[in-house]
């Protein structure tokens, strides 16, 4: 289903876009050509939030986070499943959370 038809269907059901979060992968973000960027902007304009799933497992490019409108960063399970005080995973997670909060 095309994005415009999907958004129309949400409206026809009386579902506000803010009730929906779309998850994208780092792989999609890395291939963020003009069409992907347009689609992400259309989601934003419809109030739909965008989450970046499994952050930290792929070929992360922090420049994409700054350029595209991402509402949530979901840290990959491999970093959060064994969190312990003073662990390298904890340091990485803290850094990712701090970075995410500072993004526009």
LUMFI-46757 format. One line per field, with one value per atom (N, C-alpha, C, O): x, y, z; atom name; residue in three letters. Coordinates in pm, whole numbers. Example, Ala and Ser with C-alpha at 12.3 -4.5 7.8 and 13.67 -1.06 7.14 Angstrom:
LUMFI-46757
c1: c(1319	1230	1320	1424	1285	1367	1290	1341);
c2: c(-569	-450	-330	-332	-225	-106	3	114);
c3: c(780	780	780	846	708	714	787	804);
kolpa: c(N	CA	C	O	N	CA	C	O);
voba: c(ALA	ALA	ALA	ALA	SER	SER	SER	SER);
END
This chain:
LUMFI-46757
c1: c(85	0	90	185	59	137	120	18	221	220	98	34	64	-52	-181	-266	-196	-315	-317	-422	-202	-191	-229	-304	-178	-210	-359	-422	-414	-557	-639	-739	-596	-666	-664	-765	-551	-545	-648	-722	-652	-748	-892	-977	-918	-1055	-1098	-1217	-1001	-1030	-1038	-1073	-1005	-1003	-880	-879	-775	-650	-557	-519	-522	-428	-288	-250	-212	-77	12	104	-15	69	50	125	-48	-71	13	8	90	165	314	353	395	540	586	555	658	713	859	934	900	1039	1112	1064	1229	1316	1449	1483	1520	1650	1762	1744	1877	1996	2026	2070	2002	2026	1946	1997	1819	1735	1786	1789	1825	1877	2002	2020	2087	2210	2180	2260	2067	2027	1933	1856	1939	1842	1861	1918	1813	1812	1697	1628	1676	1569	1431	1352	1399	1267	1246	1139	1347	1335	1319	1237	1398	1388	1249	1192	1195	1059	956	866	969	873	882	779	1003	1018	957	896	972	912	760	692	707	562	509	401	584	544	539	441	645	650	534	470	505	396	260	168	248	123	120	23	225	231	282	291	316	367	511	591	543	679	763	710	894	986	1089	1153	1106	1205	1312	1282	1436	1548	1577	1621	1551	1560	1701	1775	1738	1865	1986	2084	1979	2090	2218	2219	2326	2457	2506	2620	2421	2462	2511	2588	2467	2502	2615	2701	2610	2710	2656	2621	2650	2590	2661	2784	2581	2635	2564	2445	2638	2578	2530	2442	2586	2542	2396	2324	2350	2211	2118	2008	2159	2076	2055	1949	2156	2148	2065	2000	2066	2000	1853	1773	1817	1681	1605	1664	1475	1389	1355	1257	1436	1416	1370	1433	1258	1203	1261	1279	1292	1342	1459	1461	1554	1662	1649	1656	1629	1616	1752	1796	1817	1950	1937	1848	2025	2020	2030	2101	1957	1950	2088	2111	2178	2311	2384	2473	2347	2409	2338	2401	2208	2131	2100	2058	2119	2079	2168	2123	2292	2383	2443	2560	2361	2413	2454	2379	2572	2626	2698	2748	2704	2779	2922	2988	2967	3105	3138	3255	3037	3064	3078	3023	3151	3161	3024	3000	2934	2801	2726	2654	2742	2676	2731	2655	2860	2921	2869	2839	2858	2805	2659	2622	2578	2437	2419	2336	2496	2488	2526	2462	2629	2670	2565	2541	2501	2396	2277	2221	2238	2125	2156	2072	2275	2313	2312	2264	2367	2370	2228	2198	2141	2004	1930	1852	1952	1884	1931	1858	2050	2103	2068	2089	2015	1976	1851	1766	1840	1721	1594	1486);
c2: c(-116	0	124	132	217	341	421	412	499	577	667	674	735	825	748	796	630	547	500	495	467	420	532	509	652	765	800	834	792	815	712	747	587	481	509	490	553	589	697	687	801	910	860	901	769	717	637	628	579	504	595	550	722	815	801	845	741	722	838	861	910	1021	966	864	1033	987	974	893	1054	1048	918	890	838	708	598	482	634	535	568	684	464	478	379	260	428	344	319	413	192	158	136	67	196	173	118	135	54	-3	91	182	66	144	125	219	5	-21	71	124	90	182	324	400	359	493	519	630	419	434	451	510	398	411	528	533	622	731	826	934	782	868	966	973	1041	1142	1085	1149	966	909	871	896	810	774	901	907	1002	1129	1189	1238	1187	1240	1163	1222	1031	950	980	991	993	1026	1162	1179	1257	1389	1381	1452	1297	1279	1216	1252	1122	1067	1178	1191	1257	1366	1462	1502	1499	1592	1534	1610	1401	1335	1308	1252	1347	1325	1188	1158	1104	970	982	1052	913	916	807	704	830	735	692	774	560	502	432	364	450	381	256	265	140	12	-45	-21	-120	-193	-102	-140	18	112	55	1	69	26	-104	-142	-173	-303	-294	-379	-194	-184	-85	-64	-27	71	209	286	239	365	484	490	577	703	812	837	874	975	1096	1169	1117	1227	1211	1310	1088	1065	1102	1152	1077	1113	1263	1310	1336	1481	1536	1640	1467	1516	1477	1551	1361	1312	1326	1332	1330	1352	1218	1154	1176	1051	1086	1166	1024	1055	969	1016	843	749	670	636	641	549	429	442	313	190	120	69	118	58	-93	-156	-151	-294	-376	-340	-485	-575	-626	-649	-642	-694	-600	-645	-472	-378	-372	-343	-397	-377	-505	-499	-620	-745	-783	-855	-736	-773	-650	-649	-548	-426	-453	-511	-409	-420	-290	-223	-253	-132	-139	-243	-28	-12	-100	-119	-155	-238	-151	-41	-200	-125	-104	1	-203	-186	-72	3	-58	51	186	280	193	318	353	470	254	279	324	420	257	292	433	509	466	601	705	809	676	769	785	897	677	683	763	845	739	811	960	1042	996	1136	1202	1314	1132	1185	1207	1311	1109	1118	1236	1303	1262	1373	1508	1607	1514	1641	1667	1777	1565	1586	1672	1668	1751	1838	1759	1817);
c3: c(0	0	0	77	-86	-95	33	101	64	189	197	302	90	95	122	196	63	88	233	296	284	423	520	615	496	582	571	671	450	431	509	572	505	578	729	796	782	924	956	1054	872	895	888	966	792	778	900	930	969	1092	1215	1324	1195	1308	1394	1509	1339	1413	1383	1268	1486	1471	1446	1504	1360	1329	1451	1452	1554	1675	1751	1845	1713	1777	1713	1755	1611	1534	1539	1529	1555	1543	1437	1445	1338	1233	1267	1296	1263	1290	1158	1068	1150	1034	1086	1202	997	1035	995	915	1054	1016	867	800	816	675	585	487	619	542	555	458	676	700	616	565	603	525	376	303	332	191	173	77	264	266	149	162	34	-82	-73	29	-177	-176	-147	-78	-199	-177	-30	26	33	175	258	349	227	300	284	382	163	141	222	281	225	299	449	516	501	643	675	780	585	605	600	674	515	507	636	683	692	821	925	998	930	1028	1010	1107	885	858	899	931	898	938	1088	1139	1160	1304	1344	1463	1245	1273	1320	1259	1428	1480	1415	1372	1407	1345	1447	1513	1459	1550	1468	1371	1508	1445	1527	1641	1467	1537	1532	1437	1636	1644	1626	1562	1682	1666	1724	1834	1649	1695	1637	1659	1562	1508	1364	1319	1293	1151	1130	1215	1015	977	1010	921	1137	1183	1122	1116	1078	1034	1113	1094	1200	1286	1206	1251	1088	1004	965	953	945	909	1024	1000	1146	1260	1268	1308	1231	1235	1120	1134	1008	886	878	822	933	920	1051	1159	1040	1156	1222	1185	1319	1391	1532	1601	1576	1707	1819	1931	1787	1888	1832	1713	1916	1882	1974	2096	1914	1992	1990	1887	2104	2115	2099	2158	2020	1994	2122	2216	2123	2239	2282	2400	2188	2223	2321	2393	2322	2415	2549	2651	2551	2674	2750	2865	2688	2754	2872	2961	2875	2984	3052	3088	3070	3133	3278	3357	3309	3444	3477	3386	3604	3641	3588	3597	3534	3485	3365	3333	3298	3181	3056	3051	2956	2830	2765	2706	2777	2720	2787	2720	2918	2989	2941	2921	2924	2876	2737	2710	2648	2514	2520	2453	2599	2610	2666	2617	2768	2825	2719	2709	2643	2537	2429	2382	2390	2288	2340	2268	2465	2524	2533	2497	2579	2590	2451	2435	2352	2216	2164	2106	2184	2134	2195	2126	2322	2387	2334	2342	2280	2231	2085	2035	2015	1877	1869	1959	1762	1749	1731	1719);
kolpa: c(N	CA	C	O	N	CA	C	O	N	CA	C	O	N	CA	C	O	N	CA	C	O	N	CA	C	O	N	CA	C	O	N	CA	C	O	N	CA	C	O	N	CA	C	O	N	CA	C	O	N	CA	C	O	N	CA	C	O	N	CA	C	O	N	CA	C	O	N	CA	C	O	N	CA	C	O	N	CA	C	O	N	CA	C	O	N	CA	C	O	N	CA	C	O	N	CA	C	O	N	CA	C	O	N	CA	C	O	N	CA	C	O	N	CA	C	O	N	CA	C	O	N	CA	C	O	N	CA	C	O	N	CA	C	O	N	CA	C	O	N	CA	C	O	N	CA	C	O	N	CA	C	O	N	CA	C	O	N	CA	C	O	N	CA	C	O	N	CA	C	O	N	CA	C	O	N	CA	C	O	N	CA	C	O	N	CA	C	O	N	CA	C	O	N	CA	C	O	N	CA	C	O	N	CA	C	O	N	CA	C	O	N	CA	C	O	N	CA	C	O	N	CA	C	O	N	CA	C	O	N	CA	C	O	N	CA	C	O	N	CA	C	O	N	CA	C	O	N	CA	C	O	N	CA	C	O	N	CA	C	O	N	CA	C	O	N	CA	C	O	N	CA	C	O	N	CA	C	O	N	CA	C	O	N	CA	C	O	N	CA	C	O	N	CA	C	O	N	CA	C	O	N	CA	C	O	N	CA	C	O	N	CA	C	O	N	CA	C	O	N	CA	C	O	N	CA	C	O	N	CA	C	O	N	CA	C	O	N	CA	C	O	N	CA	C	O	N	CA	C	O	N	CA	C	O	N	CA	C	O	N	CA	C	O	N	CA	C	O	N	CA	C	O	N	CA	C	O	N	CA	C	O	N	CA	C	O	N	CA	C	O	N	CA	C	O	N	CA	C	O	N	CA	C	O	N	CA	C	O	N	CA	C	O	N	CA	C	O	N	CA	C	O	N	CA	C	O	N	CA	C	O	N	CA	C	O	N	CA	C	O	N	CA	C	O	N	CA	C	O	N	CA	C	O	N	CA	C	O	N	CA	C	O	N	CA	C	O);
voba: c(UNK	UNK	UNK	UNK	UNK	UNK	UNK	UNK	UNK	UNK	UNK	UNK	UNK	UNK	UNK	UNK	UNK	UNK	UNK	UNK	UNK	UNK	UNK	UNK	UNK	UNK	UNK	UNK	UNK	UNK	UNK	UNK	UNK	UNK	UNK	UNK	UNK	UNK	UNK	UNK	UNK	UNK	UNK	UNK	UNK	UNK	UNK	UNK	UNK	UNK	UNK	UNK	UNK	UNK	UNK	UNK	UNK	UNK	UNK	UNK	UNK	UNK	UNK	UNK	UNK	UNK	UNK	UNK	UNK	UNK	UNK	UNK	UNK	UNK	UNK	UNK	UNK	UNK	UNK	UNK	UNK	UNK	UNK	UNK	UNK	UNK	UNK	UNK	UNK	UNK	UNK	UNK	UNK	UNK	UNK	UNK	UNK	UNK	UNK	UNK	UNK	UNK	UNK	UNK	UNK	UNK	UNK	UNK	UNK	UNK	UNK	UNK	UNK	UNK	UNK	UNK	UNK	UNK	UNK	UNK	UNK	UNK	UNK	UNK	UNK	UNK	UNK	UNK	UNK	UNK	UNK	UNK	UNK	UNK	UNK	UNK	UNK	UNK	UNK	UNK	UNK	UNK	UNK	UNK	UNK	UNK	UNK	UNK	UNK	UNK	UNK	UNK	UNK	UNK	UNK	UNK	UNK	UNK	UNK	UNK	UNK	UNK	UNK	UNK	UNK	UNK	UNK	UNK	UNK	UNK	UNK	UNK	UNK	UNK	UNK	UNK	UNK	UNK	UNK	UNK	UNK	UNK	UNK	UNK	UNK	UNK	UNK	UNK	UNK	UNK	UNK	UNK	UNK	UNK	UNK	UNK	UNK	UNK	UNK	UNK	UNK	UNK	UNK	UNK	UNK	UNK	UNK	UNK	UNK	UNK	UNK	UNK	UNK	UNK	UNK	UNK	UNK	UNK	UNK	UNK	UNK	UNK	UNK	UNK	UNK	UNK	UNK	UNK	UNK	UNK	UNK	UNK	UNK	UNK	UNK	UNK	UNK	UNK	UNK	UNK	UNK	UNK	UNK	UNK	UNK	UNK	UNK	UNK	UNK	UNK	UNK	UNK	UNK	UNK	UNK	UNK	UNK	UNK	UNK	UNK	UNK	UNK	UNK	UNK	UNK	UNK	UNK	UNK	UNK	UNK	UNK	UNK	UNK	UNK	UNK	UNK	UNK	UNK	UNK	UNK	UNK	UNK	UNK	UNK	UNK	UNK	UNK	UNK	UNK	UNK	UNK	UNK	UNK	UNK	UNK	UNK	UNK	UNK	UNK	UNK	UNK	UNK	UNK	UNK	UNK	UNK	UNK	UNK	UNK	UNK	UNK	UNK	UNK	UNK	UNK	UNK	UNK	UNK	UNK	UNK	UNK	UNK	UNK	UNK	UNK	UNK	UNK	UNK	UNK	UNK	UNK	UNK	UNK	UNK	UNK	UNK	UNK	UNK	UNK	UNK	UNK	UNK	UNK	UNK	UNK	UNK	UNK	UNK	UNK	UNK	UNK	UNK	UNK	UNK	UNK	UNK	UNK	UNK	UNK	UNK	UNK	UNK	UNK	UNK	UNK	UNK	UNK	UNK	UNK	UNK	UNK	UNK	UNK	UNK	UNK	UNK	UNK	UNK	UNK	UNK	UNK	UNK	UNK	UNK	UNK	UNK	UNK	UNK	UNK	UNK	UNK	UNK	UNK	UNK	UNK	UNK	UNK	UNK	UNK	UNK	UNK	UNK	UNK	UNK	UNK	UNK	UNK	UNK	UNK	UNK	UNK	UNK	UNK	UNK	UNK	UNK);
END
